[in-house]
Amino acid sequence: MEKTKNIILKEGFSSVLRNGIKAFTVENLASSLAMSKKTIYQYFPKKEILIKKIIDYRMNKLTNEFKDIIGEHNDAIMQFIKIRNHHRKFSNQFNLKKLTNLKARYPEIWINIEKHRNDRKAVYKEIFTLAKSQSYLRDNLDPDVCSSIYMNIINTTFQPEFLNENNLDIGDAINHLRTIISNGFFNNSGIKMMNKCEGLAS
């Protein structure tokens, strides 16, 4: 049962990426899965519930991928860079026009996306706390405050309207934001290590 649900959600996310939320239908999803609509509705009784679960599924998966990156590396700067690169790769899958449609048609789902983003504050707090212990973080900065500010900047910047109005590519915006922010968070030792890790992480 759980396996079938995950198959539906995984293919549902791929369908949303391909066609956008506006063109997403349960009928098309069922066709791509070689499954009946009735089977999908057994797990997700309404299209709106299905879309919400699709987004939840992928956002939770992304958070777990971030946690895996932290588990694989014991250097805060490497963690920061690897997560940045992974986030950029994930975000580059999205078309801004399709994101705008999602926010406009399903504002309650967009609120949920922002909640998922805010939940990642714990991930960044862990990175900044480790950076502090490894003498990468500036002495006068608190990891908890850094993670709160950082997530607020991300949430403010990565709004479809802002990116569209300024003709910004999501990947470029991530690169610029992380470079600007990281050079403010980290001291000279941290920046030196970041430059070293950039080569290793690419």
C-alpha positions in Angstrom: 0.0 0.0 0.0 2.7 2.5 1.0 4.8 1.5 -2.0 1.9 2.2 -4.4 1.3 5.6 -2.8 4.9 6.5 -3.2 4.9 5.4 -6.8 1.9 7.7 -7.4 3.5 10.6 -5.6 6.8 10.2 -7.4 5.2 10.1 -10.8 2.9 12.9 -9.8 5.8 15.2 -9.1 7.4 14.3 -12.4 4.1 15.1 -14.1 3.8 18.5 -12.4 7.4 19.3 -13.5 6.7 18.3 -17.1 3.3 19.8 -17.6 2.9 22.4 -14.8 0.1 22.5 -12.2 -2.4 24.0 -14.7 -2.2 21.0 -17.0 -2.0 18.4 -14.3 -4.9 15.9 -14.3 -5.5 12.7 -12.4 -6.5 11.1 -15.8 -3.1 11.9 -17.3 -1.3 10.7 -14.2 -3.3 7.4 -14.3 -2.4 7.0 -17.9 1.4 7.5 -17.3 1.2 5.0 -14.5 -0.9 2.4 -16.4 -3.2 2.6 -13.5 -6.9 3.4 -13.1 -8.1 6.7 -11.8 -10.1 4.7 -9.3 -6.9 3.3 -7.8 -5.4 6.8 -7.4 -8.6 8.1 -5.8 -8.6 5.2 -3.3 -5.4 6.8 -1.9 -6.1 10.4 -2.7 -9.9 11.2 -2.8 -9.5 14.7 -4.3 -7.2 16.3 -6.9 -6.3 19.0 -4.4 -5.3 16.5 -1.7 -3.2 14.6 -4.3 -1.3 17.8 -5.3 -0.7 18.7 -1.7 0.6 15.2 -0.9 2.8 15.3 -4.1 4.4 18.6 -2.9 4.8 17.3 0.7 6.4 14.1 -0.6 9.0 15.9 -2.6 9.7 18.6 0.0 10.2 15.9 2.7 12.5 14.0 0.4 14.6 17.1 -0.3 14.9 17.7 3.5 16.1 14.1 4.0 18.6 14.6 1.1 20.0 17.6 2.9 20.3 15.6 6.1 22.1 12.8 4.2 24.6 15.4 2.9 25.3 16.6 6.5 25.8 12.9 7.5 28.3 12.3 4.7 30.6 15.3 5.5 32.1 16.4 8.8 33.2 19.8 7.5 30.7 22.7 7.8 31.9 24.5 4.7 31.7 21.3 2.6 28.2 20.7 4.0 27.1 24.3 3.1 28.5 24.0 -0.5 27.1 20.5 -1.1 23.6 21.6 0.1 23.8 24.7 -2.1 24.7 22.7 -5.1 22.0 20.1 -4.5 19.4 22.9 -3.9 20.5 24.6 -7.2 20.2 21.3 -9.1 16.7 20.7 -7.6 15.5 24.3 -8.2 16.7 24.3 -11.8 14.0 21.7 -12.6 11.3 24.3 -12.2 9.9 26.7 -14.7 9.1 30.1 -13.1 5.8 30.5 -15.0 4.7 27.1 -13.7 5.7 28.1 -10.1 3.6 31.3 -10.5 0.6 29.2 -11.6 1.1 26.9 -8.5 1.1 29.8 -6.1 -1.8 31.5 -7.8 -4.1 28.4 -8.1 -3.2 26.8 -4.8 -2.1 29.4 -2.3 -2.6 27.1 0.7 -0.1 24.6 -0.9 2.4 27.4 -1.5 2.1 28.3 2.2 2.9 24.7 2.9 6.0 24.9 0.6 7.2 27.9 2.7 6.6 25.9 5.9 8.9 23.2 4.5 11.5 25.8 3.8 11.2 27.2 7.3 11.6 23.6 8.7 15.0 23.6 7.1 16.2 26.2 9.5 17.3 23.3 11.8 19.5 22.0 9.0 21.3 25.4 8.6 21.5 25.8 12.4 23.4 22.5 12.5 25.8 23.7 9.8 26.4 27.1 11.4 26.8 25.5 14.8 29.5 23.2 13.4 31.0 26.1 11.6 31.3 27.9 14.9 33.0 24.9 16.5 35.4 24.7 13.6 36.3 28.4 13.8 34.7 29.2 10.4 31.9 31.4 11.7 32.6 35.0 12.7 33.1 35.3 16.5 30.2 37.7 17.0 27.6 35.7 15.2 25.1 33.3 16.8 24.3 30.1 14.7 20.6 30.2 15.6 20.2 33.9 14.6 22.2 33.1 11.4 19.9 30.3 10.4 16.8 32.3 11.1 18.0 35.3 9.0 19.3 33.0 6.2 15.9 31.2 5.9 14.0 34.5 5.9 16.2 35.8 3.0 15.7 32.6 1.1 11.9 32.7 1.5 11.8 36.4 0.5 14.1 35.9 -2.5 12.6 32.7 -3.9 9.1 34.0 -4.7 7.9 33.6 -8.3 6.9 37.2 -8.6 10.3 38.6 -7.4 12.2 36.3 -9.8 9.9 37.0 -12.7 9.9 40.8 -12.2 13.7 40.8 -12.1 14.1 38.3 -14.9 16.2 36.1 -12.6 17.1 32.5 -13.2 16.6 30.4 -10.1 20.1 28.8 -10.3 21.8 32.1 -10.8 19.8 33.6 -7.9 20.9 30.7 -5.6 24.6 31.1 -6.6 24.6 34.9 -6.0 22.7 34.7 -2.8 24.8 32.0 -1.3 28.1 33.7 -2.3 26.9 37.0 -0.8 25.6 35.5 2.4 28.4 33.1 3.0 31.1 35.8 2.7 29.2 37.6 5.5 28.7 34.6 7.7 32.2 33.2 7.6 35.5 34.7 8.7 38.8 34.6 6.6 39.5 31.1 7.7 36.0 29.9 6.7 36.2 31.8 3.4 39.7 30.2 2.7 38.3 26.8 3.4 35.2 27.5 1.2 37.5 28.4 -1.7 39.3 25.1 -1.2 36.1 23.1 -0.9 34.6 24.6 -4.0 37.1 22.7 -6.1 36.5 19.5 -4.2 32.7 19.8 -4.3 32.3 20.5 -8.0 
